[in-house]
Amino acid sequence: MPTLTLCILVIPRDVLPLFWSRLIFFPGVVLAAAYTLHNTNPTTIVMVDYIPGCVAIGSLIYFSSYALMQDAQELRLIGQPKPTGEYSLWWRIRWAIQLMFDPRGIGFSNRAINVPPPPTQTRAQFVVSRALRLARNVLLADAAQLFIFNDPHVFIPDPLVVEPVWKPFFRSTVLGLCAIGFMDAVHTFASLLFVGSGLSQPQAWPDWFGPLTDMYTLRNFWGKVWHQSIQRMVVPHNKFVARTVLRLPRGSYMSAFVQLLVAFSLSALLHCGGDYVAARRLDVSWVFFVSQAFGIAAEDWVMRLFGGLISSAMVRRVIGYIWVLSWFRLSVPWIVEPWAEIGLADTPKSSISVLNGLWNGDWVVHLG
């Protein structure tokens, strides 16, 4: 799949017009994705099975975005003076690889919106700050795993157990912070490797997530706080369905909702590839991701009707934080419990813990 995608990105349009590129390469991408989904044999490690399925569907959506919804060769690097097709083959290959493996488009004209500002530090300052951040993420993940290891109902609550009101909220918050911390740690580690080795500049590595303080609306969470790694893939599809297929007025409430629904449906479809390869199930991710579109739509509606009743920005934010935490208290189990059923969200029998070792001298924490 990456080879076919690379071909349609690199071959100049005066050599092979876009119509014929689509006709030749798109069926191959579809067949390659179908082959990966159908013929990848599950292993004993669910995450190892999950990733190829997500990559297969992600490659299909990516190809559709850059070859069917638009012509990727019209996208330019910031400061690129000439059309892509006028450069040498080696230059176009490097351009295409950067386009394929930089999901947020840092340095491109179609960079994802709401990406945090680029770092302004020197290389040495960047390496030191990211090393400290990586250490912080490891310690936070360690603290989270101590909670998880001591909560037998962290993934699938027992309906017969009466819990304090705060505990499900705290549990959802910990699981969310775990996900953010893990992905941020991976991004931070990669930035350390590339910037520390001199392969890239600090400015190419903005933070993977926006500030958590912006999480006072669902729209802000998904549009500013959460990573924007699939935004450039889904936005062309959103606009195509809302404006070209349904011909909805630009800026209308219905157009905004349809674009939300398409975006979260594509996100669900991407995760569905992993669900299928890991467990041969197609029902795991849809409810959680599609429900987010309805949650944001309801939020927009309430804010239009009642937003003007509260004049204090601080009070509005506090209400917003409570609302967002309540929503995720409701919806996070819709994805975590099915993932636990297929083994994707699971607690190992034991794990190394720095905090536990420093606290009581036992460097291995055990389940229960």
PyMOL commands that set and color helices and strands:
alter all, ss='L'
color gray80, all
select helices_A, chain A and resi 2-10+18-39+46-68+72-74+84-86+89-101+123-149+166-196+202-204+212-214+218-225+231-245+253-279+286-309+313-342+354-360
alter helices_A, ss='H'
color red, helices_A
select strands_A, chain A and resi 350-352+364-366
alter strands_A, ss='S'
color yellow, strands_A
deselect
rebuild
show_as cartoon
